[in-house]
């Protein structure tokens, strides 16, 4: 069998094999950008109320694919505290709280909706009181930061800090914040800061 260069040779044409060259850049490789598009400004997302499992699952998938935590407020139609907390949370998320830290998604889960109750979502995520504020990161519930205290849920400053802390997760499932949950493990092994 003939070598490849002889099989590809056309009459009157010559193929020359070029030497590979290395490209030199003035910046180290860690500073090179491989995308020509600009990074998009992260914006918080507010979704409509969850009334069935498919809707809840869709929001979790969107959140996971965008590497932003999904903040959920579990409420019922008869909960008066929920009617105070929901507009406050929605206002904070819409105003951009947490965008600088990576952004969040937010939705209300109507716990007493027939399809939500039938799917057993409340049992799955250990929702035993309303209102409950629970974050999901990469599809996993973050029970260590779950908030059920109505006084904290009505406190604007507390909610702002909680949202910022959850936004810092970026799909890493950690405890949020700059330590990323290392305080818990650090306290187990004696290396807590």
N, C-alpha and C positions, 0 to 999 in steps of 0.2 A: 504494500500500500504506500502511496506517495505521502510525503509530509504535507501538513495543512497549507503551508505557504506556497507549495507548488500546485496544490489543487485549486487555490484561490487566484493564482496568477493569471492575469489576462494578457493576451498578446499585446505587446507594445507598452505595458505598464509595469512599473517596478514598485514593490512594497518594501518600505524601509521600516524596520522596528526601531522605535524611539526609546531612548533611555528614560526610565522613570525619574522624575525630579521631585524634590521635596519643596513644598511651599513654605515660605518663611513669613511669619507674622510678627509684628512689633509687640503684640500682646501675648501674655501666657494663655495657654489653651483654656484655662478656667474662666477667662474673661471673654472668650469668643462667643458670639451669638450665632446660633445655627438657624434661626428663623428670621425671615425678613419682615415678618409682621410684628407690629407693636403689641405689647402686652395690654390686654383689655382691662379697663377699670372694673374692679369687682363691684357688683351691685347686689344688694340684698334682694331677696325674692319673697313676696307675700302670696301664698296660695289660697285658694278658696277652702272652705271648711270641709273636712273629711267626713263623709257619711257612709263609706264602705271600704272594705279591705283593699280592693284594686286601686282606689284613689290613694290610699295611704302608701301602698307599695310603690306606686308611680312616683310619688313625692320623695320617697326614700331613694329610689334609683336615680332620680334627677340630682338629688343632693350628693349621693356617692360619686356620680360621674363628674360632678363639678367640684368635688373635694371641699364642699362647704357643709357644715353641720345643719341639720334640720331641727329647728326648735318647734316643739309641739306643746300646745296648751290643751289639756284635757278638760272639757267642760260639759255641762248639761244644760238643758233648756230651763230648768228650774233653779239654777245656781245664781244667786244675786251677786256674789263676789266675782263670779266669772264675767258678768256683764260690765264690771268695773275694770278688771284686769285685761281682758281681751283688747279693748280699744287702746289702752295704754301701751301694751306690747306691740300692737300693730303700728302705732304712731312711732315708737322708738325704732322699729325695724325699717319702716318707710323713710324715716328721717336720716338713715345712714349709720346708725350706731352699729359698730362692728365691721363696717366696710373696710376701714383702714387695717384691721387685723385679719382680713381674709374673707369676710362676708358670711352671711347666714341665709337660710331659708326659714320661713315661718308659716305654720298653719295651725288651725284649731281643729281638734278632733272631737266631734260630737259624740261623747261617750254613750249617751242614751239613744243614739240612732239605732234602729233595729238591726241593720246590717253590721254595724260595728260591734254591737252586743253579740250577735249570732256568730261573728268571726272569733270572738273571745280575745280581742285585742287588749282589753283592760286586764285580763288575767295574765296574758302573755307578758305584759310589761309591768306587772305588779302595781297597777293603778288602783289604789284603795280609798282615795278621797279626791274630791274635786273642789277647787281647781288644782291641777297638778301641772307643773312645767317640767318637761322632760326633753333632753337633747338626744339626737341620734347622730352618730358620726360613723361614716362608712357602713351604714346599715345597722350598727350596734347601738343599743340603748346605753346611755351614760348614767346609770343609776346612782353613781357616787355624787353627782351634782343635781339630782332631782330635787325640785322645790315644791313643797306642799303647804308651807306656812302662808296663810292668807295675808298676814301683815307684811311679810317680805315681798309678796307678789304685788302688793299695792304701793310699794316703795320705789319710786322712779330711779333714785340713785343706785339702789341695790340691783334693779333690773338692768340698768345700763352696764354696770360692771359685770354682771352675770353674762349678758350677751357678748360683751367684748372677750371675756374669758372663754366662752364656748367657741367664738369665731377663730380663736388662735389655734384650734385643733388642726385645721387643714387636712382632714382625712387621716390623721395619725392616731386617732382613738385615745390619745392620752388624756390627762386630766385638764387639758387646756392650759393657758397661761405659759409663761416663759419656762417653767420647769417641766412641763409636759407630763405631769403626774409622778415625777421622780421622788417627790416628798414621801409618798406612801411606801415605795420600795426602799427609799433611803432610810426611812424610819425602821423598816424591818431589818436592814443590814447595817445600821449604825452610821450611815453616811449622809444623814439629812443636813441640809444647809440651814 
